[in-house]
Amino acid sequence: MLRRHTDGRAPMSRRQLRIIAIGALVLGVATAAEAFAAGPNAIYNGAFGHGLHGWRVVTVAPGTLPGYPRISVVQTPREPILKCERKQRNHPFLQMNVPDGANGYVEQDIILPAAPGQLRFRAWGDLEPVKVAVSLVAGPIIHRLLTFTVPALLANPSTCSGGRPFAESLNVARYAGEAVGLRVRATSHGAEGAIADFDDFVLGER
């Protein structure tokens, strides 16, 4: 049974706040406008500058820990723990915190262009492996576009260099002109730090 995510959450620990702060800083990327200076985007709020507006949040399974999954938009701190590029500060992104079997997704209804370009986005992880599925949903039919494990970028959190976010471009030409749901789902059997982060969803026209 699907249950909608609520805001009744336990306060985050200091370690969780530090994970959010450091995870935001290892990206080494610009905003969606800088990364993809393309035409109109079929995805509303793909850079999460308006929080979760336009995205539905659904809990599939809570896992064994109370209060999960936690799906929200967080921001790079103005004064980061690590001395990274200034352009990364105060930049929002989607975070899906899914430890110990927690399972949830975000979804947005979109209409693909008549001649769609590539579906682009970035993803990265924190400490524990998280399995992600990106799909287009038409009624009861789920068209799985990609399943992957987000790269953990906090194995060496003492610097801002090293691993890079997972940057993907998916061919969605076969669904041209269709009205579908863009769904991003995450789950993990890892402990605290089982976090998948996403940003800059872009789908333009060729």
N, C-alpha and C positions, 0 to 999 in steps of 0.2 A: 504494500500500500504506500503510495507516494504521500509525503507530508511536506508542507511548505516550511521553509526555514523561518525561525522566529528570532527575535532579538533578546530573548531571555537567556543570557549567557553569564557564566561565571567570569569574574575578573581575570584578566590574563596575568600570568606570572611575570616576574622581571626577566626571566630567561626567554619567555615567549616574545616579550617586547623587544628584547635584544635581537632575536632571530628576525623579526620583522624589519628592524632598523638595518641590520647588516645585509639581509637579503635584498633590500631595496637599493643598496649601494654598490653591489658587485655587478650591476648590469652593464655599465659602460655604454649606454645608449641614449639617444635623444628622444624627443617626444614623437608622437605619431606623425605630426605634420612635417617634422624634420626627416623622419625615417622614410616616409612614403609620400613624397610630394606628387601625388597622382590626382586623378579626377574625383568625381563624387563617390562617396563611400556608401555602399548598400547597407552597411552595418552601422546602426546608430550607436553613438557613444562607445566606439571601439577602443578608445584610449582611456576610458573610465574617468574622464574629467568631470562627469556629472554623477559620480558614484556608481550605483547599480541601476540607475534609471534606464529603462528600456530592456533590462534583463530580468527574467524570472529566475528565482532561486528555489531549488527543490532538494529536499533531503530524501535520499533513497533508503539509507540505513544509518543509524546513529553510531554504530561501533560500540566498543566496550567502555569507553570513557564518556562521562556525562558532558553534555554541552557541545558535542560535535556532530556533524561537520560544522566548521565556522567558515562561512563564505562572505567576504566583505571586500571593500576597496580600502587600501591603505596607502600611505604616502611616504616617500623618502623624507626623513626629518630635515628641518631647515639647518640644524646644526648636527651633522651626522657623527656617529661614533668613529667612523673611519674617514680619513681625509681624501675624499674622492672628488670627481669633477663637480664644479658648482652647478652645472646645468642639470645634474641628476637630483638636486635637492627639491623637495616639495612636489615630486612628480608622482601622480596616482597610478596604481595598477591593481589588478584583480588578484586576490589571494584566497586559495582554497586549502584550508587546514583540515586534513582527513586522517588522523591517527587511528590505529587499532581497529581497522575494518570500517571506519566511517566512509560514507559514500554519498556524493551529492553532485549536482550539476547546475550550471546556468544555461539559459536558453533564450534566444531572441527570434521573433518572427521576422523574416526578411523575404524580399522578392529579388531573385537573382536577375542581373541584367540580361538583355537579349544576347549579348556577346560578352560573357563575364571574363574578367582577367583572373589572375591567381588569387586564391584566398590566402592571405598572409597573416601571420601572427608570430609572437615570440613567447617562449615559455622557459622557466627555470625552476630549480628546486632549492631546498635548503640542506637538511641533514640526512633525511631518510628517503628511500625511493618511493615515488608516487606514480601510479599508473594512470594515464590520461587517455581518453577517447574523444575525438572530435568527429561529430556526425552532422548530417542533414536529416531532419525528421519530417516526414510527410504522413500525417495521421498516425496509424499504428506501425508504419514502416520506418525503420531506422537505417539510413545509408551510412555505414561506417566509412569515414574518409581516412582516418589515421588513428593508430593506437601506438603509444610510445611511453617510455619512462622518462620523466623530466630529469635533466642533468643536475646533480647536487653541486652547488657552487660554494658551499660553506665548509668544505673539507679542510680548507686552510683560510680561516676568516681573518688572519692578521694583516692581509693586504687586499687591495681592490683589483689586483691583476689575476691572471690565471684563466679559469674556465669562462666560457661565454654562454649566453642564453641560447636556447634552441630556436633558431629562426627557420620557419617552414613556409613553403609556398605550395599550395595544393591546387590541382587542376579540377575545376568544378564545371567544365564546359558541358558535360552531359546533362546537367540540371538547369541549363539556360532558360530563363523566363519563368521558372517555377517558384511558387510560394512555399517556403519550407521554414522549419525551425533550425537555427544554428545552435547546436548543443555541445557544451564542453563539460565533460564529466571526469571526476577524479576520485580515486580511492587508494588506500594503502593499508598494509598490515604493520607498518613501522610505528615507532613510538613518537614522543614529542619531537617536533621538527619534521614531521611528514607533511610538508607544505609544497603546493604547486602554485606558482605565480604566472600571470599572463598579462600581456599588454599588446596594444597596437594591432587590433583586428581590422583588416582592410580588405574590401572586396570592391574593386572598381570595374570599369568596362574597358574592353580592348579597343 
